Amino acid sequence: SKFVNDQWMIKNGFLNDAQEHKPWWWNIKVQKLNLSAPLILLPEVSCQKAIEILQEKGYDQASVVAESGLILGMVTLSNTLSSVQDGNVEFSDPVTKVTYDQFSKVSLEDSLGKLSCLLENDHFAIIVHEQMQFSGNGSSSTKQTVLGVVTSMDLLTFVSTNDKK
């Protein structure tokens, strides 16, 4: 059952300290990770162009974000190439055909412990920042901005280079 699963409880914000013997980095905030600015693709970018951009910029993944700011998901170089090779998509198809729309989000204020729990089941998490956006008539909405993408390798690199032992 989900309610007795610590990873599910942490991922959904119901439990903060699921680990009794936490490592030194457990409560450090995600903002302490030294991550580069994310690569953002608009949904109309073709698979061919996405491959070219990812290779040129040296990335293996990028966020797909609509012009409205809605985060649609992530596209990876390996998934795009395998989908094209398998004949599931054409090079000319929009990148949304190979976009992972199941992903976890973390904020800069979340702990590395929470991130660690998310990364046990996910290959990556998208770091987002929420902000209020007001229109001309005074109505407001919340908009999320992608600040980065974090992987297990990013967490492992931080822990190993800052090891307190």
N, C-alpha and C positions, 0 to 999 in steps of 0.2 A: 504494500500500500504506500502511496506517495507520502502520506502524513508522517510515516516513521522513517522515511528515507532522508538522511541528513543532506545529501547533495541536492535533492529536489527542494527541500526546505530553504537551503541557502540560496539557491538559484532564484527562487521566488520571493525572497526577502522575508521569510518567516523565522529564520534562525541566523544569528550572527556568529556565535562561537560554537561551532560543531566539534571542534577538536580540543581535547583537554591539554595535550602537550603540543602546543603550537610552536612551529619553527620561528626563529627570530623575525622573519619577514612577514608573518601572517597578517599583522594589523597595519602594515605599511600601505599607504594609498597608491592606487593605480597611477596617479599623476607623477610618482617618482620614477616610473619607467622612462627610459630615454628612447622614445619612439619617434620615427621620422613622420613628416606630414603624409597623410594618406593620399593615395591615387584615386581619383573619383572619375567614373565614367557615366555619361548620360545614357539612358536606356536605348536610344536610337543608334548608338555606335554599333557597327557591324562586328561580327565575330572576327573577321579578318583584321579589322582595324584594332580591335581589342588585343589580339595576339601581338600585332606590331608594336602597340603602345607598351604593353607589359614587357616585351623583350627589350625594347629601346630604353625604357626607364629602369630595367633591372628588377622588376617586381614579379612575383608569381601570383599575386591576387590584387583585386581592386574592388572598391565599393561601387555599387550601381545606385545612383541617386537621381530621382526625377528633378526637373527644374524647380518644382514646387518645394523641394527639400525632403520629400518622402524617401526614406531609405528602403530600396527595393531588395537589397541583398548583396551578395558577393559573387564575383566571378573569379575563377582561378584559371591559370594557364593550362594546367594539366586536364581539367575537366573540359575546357573549351577544345583543346586539341583532340582529346579522346572522343568527344561528341561529334566533331567534324570527321574524324577518321572512321568512326562507326557508321557514318551516314545518317545520324539522327538530326543533324543541322547542316546547313550550307554556310560557307564562308560569308555569304552576303546577308545571312539572317541577323536580326538584331541580337545583341548580347543578352537580352532578357531571356532568350531561349535556353541559355546555359547558366543562368543566375541561380545561386542557392538562395532560396527565400526563407529558409529556416536558420536563424542565427541568434546568438545571445548578445545582449547589450550590457555594457558596464559604463559607469560614469567615472570621472577622475577621482571622485570621493570614495568609491568602493574600495574595499581592501584587496590586497593580493591574495588573501585567503579565499575570498569569494571568487576571484578570478581563477584561482587554482582549481576550485571545485567545478567551475564551468568548463574549464579546459580538460577535465577528466573525460568528458563526453563529447566535446566539440573541438574542432580543429582550430578554431579562432573565435574571438569575440570582437565586436565592434565597440569602440569607445565613443560614446555620444555625449553631447552637452545639450541640455534643454534650455530654451530661452523663450520668453514671451514675445509674441509678434503682434503688433497692433495695426489695424487697417484705418483708412481715412474716416470711417464712421464711428471709430472708437471701440469696435469689437476686437477681441483678442483671441489668440490661439497659441498653443504651445508648438514650437518647432524644434526638431532635433537636428543637430549638426554633427557630422562625422568628424571626429578629431583624430582617429587612428584605428588601426587594426592590430590586435595583439594575439600572439600565438604562444604555444607552450615553449618554443625556443626563446622568445623574448623574456618570458618569466624565468626560464632556466639560466639564461645569460645574466640577468639581473642578480639572481640569487648567487650564482657562482662567482661573479666579479665583485660582489659586495659581502661575501661570506664573513660572518661575525665570529666564526669558531676559531 
